């Protein structure tokens, strides 16, 4: 009876052990499956992350390439437009500078003109001669001539001669600059002699030099002053100009 009980106990123990082993194996198999599933899930998640990162990197690369292309295009556009802008800016600056310069000149011109006027007048007063013989904007010094026997005045002389026989009668050598200028006088022209102003009131041409002394003397008594020059190189005929 005891043996049977012991056998039963042994069988029971073996059965329990077998059941326990099966249970352990089943539990171990379930645990391994859970671990494997977790690992697989982790690997899948990791792969998904890597795929997302790769896609993001690829998108970033594409964006960088696109941005670089846009930057190059923009630089080319700026390079093309820049000279025109610079030119326009330069032109505007030049126009502005020209406008400012014109405005400045316009503003300062009246003052400059007012200031310059006295200087011009002063210069004119310094250069205008009243001594000697002056007419038609030209000046000649006066020197004496004492020949009373029909002699000739010096040729190519820079002077106008005051004749000693008639103090208010002057001689201009035909070949000199004075003789040439005298022949340009007209009635009404102004003549200044030693600070005194006269005007041409009478002109007589074609007078015989050797036969006109009496006529000249009469004219000097009726006019303030007279001036004689020859009509040609021979001195046969003369012209006389009378001033009052």
PEVENUR-V824970 format. One record per residue. N is the residue number from 1. RES is the residue in one small letter. SS is DSSP state (H for helix, E for strand, - for the rest). PSI is psi in radians with two decimals (* if undefined). BURIAL is 1 if it has 16 or more other C-alpha atoms within 10 Angstrom, else 0. Layout:
n: <N;N>
res: <RES;RES>
ss: <SS;SS>
psi: <PSI;PSI>
burial: <BURIAL;BURIAL>
This chain:
n: <1;2;3;4;5;6;7;8;9;10;11;12;13;14;15;16;17;18;19;20;21;22;23;24;25;26;27;28;29;30;31;32;33;34;35;36;37;38;39;40;41;42;43;44;45;46;47;48;49;50;51;52;53;54;55;56;57;58;59;60;61;62;63;64;65;66;67;68;69;70;71;72;73;74;75;76;77;78;79;80;81;82;83;84;85;86;87;88;89;90;91;92;93;94;95;96;97;98;99;100;101;102;103;104;105;106;107;108;109;110;111;112;113;114;115;116;117;118;119;120;121;122;123;124;125;126;127;128;129;130;131;132;133;134;135;136;137;138;139;140;141;142;143;144;145;146;147;148;149;150;151;152;153;154;155;156;157;158;159;160;161;162;163;164;165;166;167;168;169;170;171;172;173;174;175;176;177;178;179;180;181;182;183;184;185;186;187;188;189;190;191;192;193;194;195;196;197;198;199;200;201;202;203;204;205;206;207;208;209;210;211;212;213;214;215;216;217;218;219;220;221;222;223;224;225;226;227;228;229;230;231;232;233;234;235;236;237;238;239;240;241;242;243;244>
res: <x;x;x;x;x;x;x;x;x;x;x;x;x;x;x;x;x;x;x;x;x;x;x;x;x;x;x;x;x;x;x;x;x;x;x;x;x;x;x;x;x;x;x;x;x;x;x;x;x;x;x;x;x;x;x;x;x;x;x;x;x;x;x;x;x;x;x;x;x;x;x;x;x;x;x;x;x;x;x;x;x;x;x;x;x;x;x;x;x;x;x;x;x;x;x;x;x;x;x;x;x;x;x;x;x;x;x;x;x;x;x;x;x;x;x;x;x;x;x;x;x;x;x;x;x;x;x;x;x;x;x;x;x;x;x;x;x;x;x;x;x;x;x;x;x;x;x;x;x;x;x;x;x;x;x;x;x;x;x;x;x;x;x;x;x;x;x;x;x;x;x;x;x;x;x;x;x;x;x;x;x;x;x;x;x;x;x;x;x;x;x;x;x;x;x;x;x;x;x;x;x;x;x;x;x;x;x;x;x;x;x;x;x;x;x;x;x;x;x;x;x;x;x;x;x;x;x;x;x;x;x;x;x;x;x;x;x;x;x;x;x;x;x;x>
ss: <-;H;H;H;H;H;H;H;H;H;H;H;H;H;H;H;H;H;H;H;H;H;H;H;H;H;H;H;H;H;H;H;H;H;H;H;H;H;H;H;H;H;H;H;H;H;H;H;H;H;H;H;H;H;H;H;H;H;H;H;H;H;H;H;H;H;H;H;H;H;H;H;H;H;H;H;H;H;H;H;H;H;H;H;H;H;H;H;H;H;H;H;H;H;H;H;H;H;H;H;H;H;H;H;H;H;H;H;H;H;H;H;H;H;H;H;H;H;H;H;H;H;H;H;H;H;H;-;-;-;-;-;E;E;E;-;-;E;E;E;E;E;E;E;E;-;-;-;-;-;-;-;-;-;-;-;-;-;E;E;E;E;E;-;-;-;-;-;E;E;E;-;-;-;-;-;H;H;H;H;H;H;-;-;-;-;-;-;-;E;E;E;E;-;-;E;E;E;E;E;E;E;E;E;E;E;E;E;H;H;H;-;H;H;H;H;H;H;H;H;H;H;-;-;E;E;E;E;E;E;-;-;-;-;-;-;E;E;E;E;E;E;E;->
psi: <-0.80;-0.67;-0.71;-0.70;-0.69;-0.71;-0.75;-0.72;-0.70;-0.77;-0.71;-0.76;-0.72;-0.70;-0.76;-0.71;-0.74;-0.73;-0.71;-0.71;-0.75;-0.77;-0.72;-0.77;-0.74;-0.73;-0.73;-0.71;-0.69;-0.72;-0.76;-0.70;-0.72;-0.73;-0.79;-0.70;-0.69;-0.73;-0.77;-0.74;-0.70;-0.75;-0.70;-0.76;-0.72;-0.74;-0.68;-0.73;-0.78;-0.69;-0.74;-0.74;-0.73;-0.71;-0.73;-0.71;-0.69;-0.73;-0.72;-0.72;-0.75;-0.72;-0.72;-0.74;-0.73;-0.76;-0.70;-0.71;-0.71;-0.70;-0.77;-0.72;-0.71;-0.71;-0.73;-0.68;-0.75;-0.70;-0.65;-0.68;-0.50;-0.83;-0.67;-0.75;-0.77;-0.73;-0.79;-0.71;-0.77;-0.76;-0.75;-0.71;-0.74;-0.73;-0.74;-0.76;-0.73;-0.69;-0.76;-0.74;-0.71;-0.74;-0.73;-0.77;-0.69;-0.69;-0.63;-0.24;-0.80;-0.76;-0.76;-0.72;-0.70;-0.72;-0.59;-0.46;-0.84;-0.64;-0.72;-0.78;-0.68;-0.76;-0.69;-0.70;-0.51;-0.59;-0.29;2.06;2.42;-0.19;2.80;-2.60;2.22;2.19;2.71;0.59;0.22;2.76;2.46;2.40;2.73;2.37;2.84;2.68;2.09;0.00;2.25;0.26;0.37;0.28;2.92;2.58;2.74;2.48;2.68;0.74;2.61;0.08;2.82;2.35;2.41;2.06;2.24;-0.43;-0.56;1.74;-0.48;0.43;2.31;2.74;2.35;2.02;2.25;-0.57;-0.10;2.99;-0.55;-0.80;-0.69;-0.70;-0.66;-0.68;-0.12;-0.07;2.56;2.83;2.29;-0.28;2.59;2.44;2.32;2.15;2.01;0.80;-0.10;2.29;2.32;2.97;2.56;2.14;-0.26;2.48;2.28;2.20;2.79;0.49;2.35;2.21;-0.75;-0.18;0.14;0.15;-0.79;-0.70;-0.73;-0.76;-0.70;-0.74;-0.64;-0.39;-0.31;-0.18;2.76;-0.55;2.65;2.71;2.31;2.51;2.69;2.60;-0.41;3.13;-0.41;-0.37;0.26;-0.72;2.60;2.84;2.48;2.46;2.31;2.43;2.56;*>
burial: <0;0;0;0;0;0;0;0;0;0;0;0;0;0;0;0;0;0;0;0;0;0;0;0;0;0;0;0;0;0;0;0;0;0;0;0;0;0;0;0;0;0;0;0;0;0;0;0;0;0;0;0;0;0;0;0;0;0;0;0;0;0;0;0;0;0;0;0;0;0;0;0;0;0;0;0;0;0;0;0;0;0;0;0;0;0;0;0;0;0;0;0;0;0;0;0;0;0;0;0;0;0;0;0;0;0;0;0;0;0;0;0;0;0;0;0;0;0;0;0;0;0;0;0;0;0;0;0;1;1;0;1;1;1;1;0;0;0;1;1;0;1;0;0;1;0;0;0;0;0;0;0;1;0;0;0;1;1;1;1;1;1;1;0;0;0;0;0;1;1;1;1;1;1;1;1;1;1;1;0;0;1;1;0;1;0;0;0;0;1;1;1;1;0;0;0;0;1;1;1;0;1;1;0;0;0;1;0;1;0;0;0;0;0;0;1;0;0;1;1;0;0;0;0;1;1;1;1;1;1;1;0;0;0;0;0;1;1;1;1;1;1;1;1>
